[in-house]
Amino acid sequence: MEKKILVVDDKTGIRKMFSEFLSRKGYTTLTASGGQEAIEIIKKENPDLVLLDMKMPKMDGIETLKRIRGLGINTKIVMLTALDNVALERDARLKGADGFLRKQLNIPIIIHAVDQILLEKPPLNK
């Protein structure tokens, strides 16, 4: 069975880039431009993994993370960030994040990290 990945980012280019590369790798991809849209998709689609941007307007990544975890759905959530903020990452991990990826990493590294997370490897912190 194909694994489903939801990419949540307010930037269209980021969503398209991640979606294209993950689709080529054989994953089914879904996208959302914000937290509320992501929550609605998660309720319907129950993805295996959510790649969730930390900084978004209206509902940021931390608030979205809390609401997703509040649904009781057992999906992996990896926070995407352009920032290097240890306190923010600690807060996200305490609220249920399974890992972190820097948006600046190259695509092969990100794809490899996604593969590891979906294969139940230890949490990633890059």
Backbone as CSV, one residue per row, in Angstrom:
resi,resn,N_x,N_y,N_z,CA_x,CA_y,CA_z,C_x,C_y,C_z
1,MET,0.833,-1.184,0.000,0.000,0.000,0.000,0.877,1.247,0.000
2,GLU,0.524,2.209,-0.860,1.279,3.449,-0.923,1.092,4.262,0.347
3,LYS,2.144,4.902,0.747,2.090,5.786,1.912,1.634,7.173,1.447
4,LYS,0.791,7.802,2.279,0.289,9.139,1.982,1.032,10.165,2.818
5,ILE,1.458,11.225,2.150,2.156,12.310,2.823,1.427,13.618,2.540
6,LEU,1.144,14.353,3.613,0.530,15.673,3.497,1.613,16.725,3.708
7,VAL,1.767,17.606,2.728,2.728,18.706,2.805,1.942,19.978,3.128
8,VAL,2.272,20.599,4.263,1.565,21.798,4.707,2.544,22.962,4.742
9,ASP,2.325,23.925,3.859,3.184,25.105,3.799,2.390,26.215,3.132
10,ASP,2.555,27.436,3.608,1.827,28.554,3.010,2.435,29.002,1.681
11,LYS,3.599,28.515,1.354,4.246,28.888,0.092,3.985,27.820,-0.975
12,THR,3.354,28.248,-2.057,2.985,27.346,-3.151,4.195,26.609,-3.707
13,GLY,5.294,27.314,-3.908,6.487,26.695,-4.485,7.037,25.560,-3.631
14,ILE,7.024,25.734,-2.327,7.509,24.689,-1.414,6.600,23.463,-1.514
15,ARG,5.283,23.701,-1.475,4.331,22.578,-1.570,4.532,21.806,-2.869
16,LYS,4.648,22.529,-3.971,4.813,21.870,-5.277,6.116,21.082,-5.339
17,MET,7.198,21.685,-4.861,8.498,21.025,-4.916,8.487,19.714,-4.111
18,PHE,8.035,19.794,-2.868,7.984,18.586,-2.045,7.062,17.546,-2.663
19,SER,5.905,17.981,-3.119,4.929,17.063,-3.700,5.485,16.347,-4.927
20,GLU,6.121,17.094,-5.806,6.689,16.497,-7.024,7.750,15.451,-6.702
21,PHE,8.678,15.796,-5.844,9.757,14.863,-5.522,9.252,13.634,-4.762
22,LEU,8.321,13.838,-3.853,7.767,12.702,-3.109,6.926,11.804,-4.016
23,SER,6.204,12.395,-4.945,5.411,11.604,-5.905,6.322,10.746,-6.780
24,ARG,7.422,11.327,-7.224,8.390,10.571,-8.044,8.969,9.390,-7.273
25,LYS,9.043,9.533,-5.967,9.566,8.466,-5.109,8.516,7.377,-4.859
26,GLY,7.258,7.641,-5.275,6.215,6.631,-5.137,5.203,6.903,-4.038
27,TYR,5.329,8.044,-3.371,4.377,8.403,-2.333,3.153,9.090,-2.933
28,THR,2.013,8.896,-2.304,0.824,9.665,-2.639,0.930,10.960,-1.851
29,THR,0.811,12.083,-2.535,0.979,13.353,-1.840,-0.306,14.169,-1.855
30,LEU,-0.503,14.857,-0.762,-1.598,15.794,-0.580,-0.959,17.095,-0.134
31,THR,-1.615,18.217,-0.399,-1.054,19.493,0.034,-2.122,20.351,0.697
32,ALA,-1.651,21.213,1.595,-2.513,22.188,2.252,-1.723,23.475,2.419
33,SER,-2.413,24.597,2.271,-1.740,25.892,2.369,-1.771,26.479,3.778
34,GLY,-2.437,25.800,4.703,-2.501,26.302,6.067,-3.003,25.253,7.031
35,GLY,-2.996,25.609,8.301,-3.339,24.676,9.362,-4.757,24.142,9.310
36,GLN,-5.735,25.023,9.127,-7.122,24.574,9.128,-7.399,23.631,7.957
37,GLU,-6.874,23.969,6.787,-7.032,23.095,5.622,-6.368,21.742,5.879
38,ALA,-5.211,21.765,6.511,-4.501,20.521,6.835,-5.334,19.630,7.741
39,ILE,-5.938,20.218,8.753,-6.752,19.447,9.691,-7.926,18.779,8.978
40,GLU,-8.569,19.501,8.081,-9.691,18.922,7.327,-9.226,17.755,6.457
41,ILE,-8.077,17.912,5.811,-7.533,16.830,4.968,-7.166,15.627,5.829
42,ILE,-6.560,15.869,6.972,-6.160,14.782,7.866,-7.377,13.983,8.328
43,LYS,-8.447,14.668,8.659,-9.672,13.979,9.089,-10.209,13.053,8.005
44,LYS,-10.094,13.466,6.746,-10.627,12.679,5.628,-9.656,11.613,5.131
45,GLU,-8.384,11.959,5.080,-7.401,11.118,4.387,-6.498,10.295,5.310
46,ASN,-6.364,10.686,6.572,-5.506,9.992,7.527,-4.127,9.664,6.936
47,PRO,-3.337,10.693,6.600,-2.027,10.444,5.995,-1.065,9.739,6.952
48,ASP,-0.074,9.084,6.387,0.946,8.404,7.183,1.952,9.388,7.771
49,LEU,2.142,10.506,7.067,3.126,11.500,7.481,2.628,12.881,7.096
50,VAL,2.870,13.837,7.983,2.587,15.241,7.703,3.896,16.002,7.790
51,LEU,4.239,16.701,6.716,5.373,17.622,6.725,4.764,18.999,6.961
52,LEU,5.019,19.572,8.123,4.297,20.748,8.595,5.229,21.935,8.806
53,ASP,4.986,22.993,8.054,5.771,24.216,8.188,5.537,24.831,9.564
54,MET,6.599,25.318,10.183,6.499,25.920,11.511,5.882,27.317,11.458
55,LYS,6.244,28.084,10.428,5.826,29.480,10.383,4.827,29.697,9.253
56,MET,3.569,29.853,9.635,2.497,30.116,8.673,1.585,31.184,9.256
57,PRO,0.923,31.968,8.400,-0.024,32.961,8.915,-1.278,32.272,9.458
58,LYS,-2.061,33.001,10.195,-3.315,32.545,10.809,-3.065,31.492,11.874
59,MET,-2.756,30.256,11.483,-2.495,29.182,12.447,-1.078,28.666,12.192
60,ASP,-0.176,28.926,13.122,1.207,28.495,12.908,1.360,26.986,13.080
61,GLY,2.558,26.503,12.833,2.813,25.070,12.893,2.606,24.453,14.264
62,ILE,2.969,25.167,15.319,2.807,24.638,16.676,1.323,24.461,17.007
63,GLU,0.521,25.470,16.695,-0.918,25.370,16.956,-1.545,24.256,16.113
64,THR,-1.126,24.158,14.862,-1.628,23.094,13.985,-1.242,21.730,14.545
65,LEU,-0.001,21.593,14.992,0.482,20.358,15.604,-0.390,19.966,16.796
66,LYS,-0.659,20.918,17.686,-1.494,20.639,18.864,-2.884,20.159,18.450
67,ARG,-3.458,20.802,17.454,-4.803,20.421,17.019,-4.822,19.053,16.343
68,ILE,-3.794,18.754,15.573,-3.711,17.426,14.939,-3.598,16.355,16.018
69,ARG,-2.715,16.567,16.984,-2.560,15.585,18.059,-3.861,15.442,18.857
70,GLY,-4.613,16.521,18.964,-5.889,16.492,19.662,-6.940,15.643,18.971
71,LEU,-6.743,15.364,17.685,-7.674,14.510,16.941,-7.531,13.041,17.320
72,GLY,-6.395,12.690,17.924,-6.155,11.298,18.298,-5.748,10.423,17.125
73,ILE,-5.339,11.053,16.032,-4.906,10.305,14.846,-3.418,10.022,14.983
74,ASN,-3.044,8.764,14.756,-1.655,8.352,14.923,-0.908,8.510,13.605
75,THR,-0.499,9.720,13.297,0.280,9.983,12.099,1.599,10.615,12.516
76,LYS,2.623,10.370,11.757,3.926,10.982,12.026,3.856,12.441,11.588
77,ILE,4.442,13.321,12.378,4.470,14.744,12.040,5.909,15.240,12.131
78,VAL,6.382,15.762,11.010,7.728,16.314,10.937,7.592,17.800,10.639
79,MET,8.199,18.598,11.475,8.136,20.039,11.326,9.185,20.497,10.321
80,LEU,8.775,21.381,9.429,9.674,21.995,8.462,9.989,23.397,8.947
81,THR,11.259,23.738,8.969,11.623,25.057,9.460,12.813,25.621,8.698
82,ALA,12.791,26.924,8.547,13.939,27.625,7.976,14.785,28.213,9.101
83,LEU,14.262,28.127,10.310,14.912,28.720,11.476,15.729,27.690,12.241
84,ASP,16.671,28.171,13.019,17.426,27.312,13.919,17.111,27.789,15.332
85,ASN,15.974,27.303,15.861,15.483,27.776,17.143,15.259,26.572,18.058
86,VAL,16.209,26.329,18.943,16.177,25.160,19.816,14.947,25.173,20.727
87,ALA,14.597,26.334,21.270,13.442,26.420,22.170,12.150,26.075,21.438
88,LEU,11.999,26.561,20.212,10.813,26.270,19.417,10.746,24.781,19.072
89,GLU,11.872,24.201,18.728,11.912,22.769,18.423,11.579,21.940,19.669
90,ARG,12.087,22.327,20.812,11.784,21.619,22.052,10.284,21.682,22.342
91,ASP,9.700,22.853,22.167,8.266,23.029,22.380,7.467,22.129,21.429
92,ALA,7.869,22.094,20.171,7.168,21.254,19.191,7.297,19.774,19.548
93,ARG,8.477,19.357,19.976,8.662,17.955,20.348,7.792,17.588,21.556
94,LEU,7.697,18.499,22.515,6.847,18.263,23.687,5.374,18.172,23.300
95,LYS,5.000,18.826,22.220,3.611,18.802,21.760,3.347,17.675,20.759
96,GLY,4.360,16.846,20.495,4.127,15.660,19.684,4.797,15.573,18.334
97,ALA,5.705,16.476,18.019,6.422,16.382,16.740,7.351,15.168,16.761
98,ASP,7.407,14.476,15.643,8.268,13.295,15.526,9.658,13.629,15.006
99,GLY,9.844,14.826,14.479,11.145,15.198,13.956,11.122,16.576,13.332
100,PHE,12.289,16.992,12.854,12.454,18.314,12.259,13.308,18.198,11.017
101,LEU,12.980,18.972,10.019,13.798,19.066,8.815,13.986,20.534,8.475
102,ARG,15.178,20.875,8.097,15.462,22.224,7.621,15.077,22.297,6.146
103,LYS,14.344,23.331,5.796,13.935,23.499,4.400,15.145,23.679,3.484
104,GLN,16.261,24.122,4.039,17.445,24.370,3.233,18.162,23.082,2.813
105,LEU,17.821,21.970,3.414,18.468,20.708,3.038,18.127,20.371,1.595
106,ASN,19.010,19.628,0.947,18.689,19.273,-0.431,17.655,18.147,-0.462
107,ILE,16.978,18.048,-1.588,15.856,17.115,-1.722,16.237,15.668,-1.435
108,PRO,17.364,15.146,-1.933,17.694,13.750,-1.607,17.787,13.487,-0.103
109,ILE,18.304,14.435,0.654,18.384,14.261,2.104,16.986,14.245,2.709
110,ILE,16.132,15.125,2.244,14.763,15.177,2.757,14.012,13.891,2.422
111,ILE,14.145,13.405,1.195,13.480,12.156,0.791,13.988,10.999,1.641
112,HIS,15.290,10.941,1.856,15.874,9.888,2.695,15.302,9.954,4.114
113,ALA,15.185,11.170,4.651,14.629,11.332,5.994,13.179,10.866,6.047
114,VAL,12.397,11.202,5.033,10.995,10.761,4.966,10.933,9.236,4.929
115,ASP,11.767,8.622,4.093,11.810,7.154,4.029,12.103,6.557,5.400
116,GLN,13.080,7.098,6.107,13.439,6.585,7.434,12.295,6.724,8.424
117,ILE,11.646,7.862,8.412,10.547,8.097,9.346,9.398,7.130,9.073
118,LEU,9.076,6.921,7.821,7.975,6.026,7.481,8.320,4.558,7.706
119,LEU,9.609,4.259,7.790,10.034,2.893,8.082,10.265,2.694,9.577
120,GLU,9.727,3.630,10.384,9.765,3.531,11.851,11.173,3.614,12.426
121,LYS,12.016,4.398,11.825,13.347,4.645,12.381,13.202,5.658,13.514
122,PRO,14.240,5.832,14.325,14.174,6.820,15.413,13.889,8.215,14.865
123,PRO,13.338,9.111,15.704,13.030,10.467,15.272,14.239,11.163,14.672
124,LEU,13.984,11.973,13.672,15.022,12.669,12.954,15.171,14.075,13.511
125,ASN,16.374,14.514,13.627,16.620,15.884,14.064,17.794,16.428,13.266
126,LYS,17.474,17.057,12.139,18.520,17.593,11.240,18.503,19.097,11.263
